[in-house]
Amino acid sequence: MRESLVFFGAGASFGSEPTARTPPLGGALFAELAAFAPGTWGALPPPWPASFAADFESAMASFIASGGFGGPLQWDMADYFLSQFVTTRESAYVALLQALKHDISRYSFASLNYETMLFQACPLAGLRASDMPVCLPHGNAQLCCVGISATAGVSYSGGVSTSGTVRVFSDMRDFNREKAANVFPPVMSYFEPSKFTVSCVNFIEEQREQFAARASSADVIAIVGARVHPSDRHIWEPLAATPARITYVSGPAAATEFERWASREGRSKDNAVPKYFLDGLEDLVACLS
């Protein structure tokens, strides 16, 4: 039986809704976080606001390297992604899952997104969560690390990471209780070049290994809205090595970047479709069916 991997990046969620609010891309993320969390992101002193607005990933790496305490920032980033975005029945995620659900066991899914729009789409498409295994190489805002905690007043910096088991927050009340009691944040990699992870790094390592295995065994891979980012070696090295034919659906600029990457990697059979998620649905279904 043919196996297919469907892989979503930030551009997928950004382009998933015709009218409803969607998460920003990286260039607009800091302004959104500063407005949402004025006590943390909005209170960063100069030069950090300008640095984050110019290049979020580089600024985060510099902030952590300088000894900055990332815990409160990660908690408020998770709060933002978990509370601000609601998937509707018009979502491209819903439409794609409905098109695939008749043979859903053929497909595996992976997402780099911290929000939960893909997960919200599952019941709207008539699927159970158990029908749709999702690999999360960078974690997700809904994931809590069980087995490690520290109360307010404790801080950490640099390369501190912890291990434990993962559970899903049951709702926002559960999230807020944990946020009030624990300085260690949800299981989300820092949004910086190395994607360093503080909480449940063992889970993140397992997810990255799982992604590599799925990429290796797939016959077909569809990538939606994930910019080519070679520093994410745990993503782009498995994709470069996969024997699968990749169909890449994203905006024109990102599609051109993907074509250059595919050429450098000697991947002549991959197909770049310069369309955003909603407009590229037919192309996605055609390559996956």
PyMOL commands that set and color helices and strands:
alter all, ss='L'
color gray80, all
select helices_A, chain A and resi 10-14+26-36+41-43+48-54+56-65+71-83+92-106+117-124+129-131+172-181+201-217+233-241+252-264+281-288
alter helices_A, ss='H'
color red, helices_A
select strands_A, chain A and resi 4-8+107-111+134-135+143-146+165-168+220-224+245-250+271-274
alter strands_A, ss='S'
color yellow, strands_A
deselect
rebuild
show_as cartoon
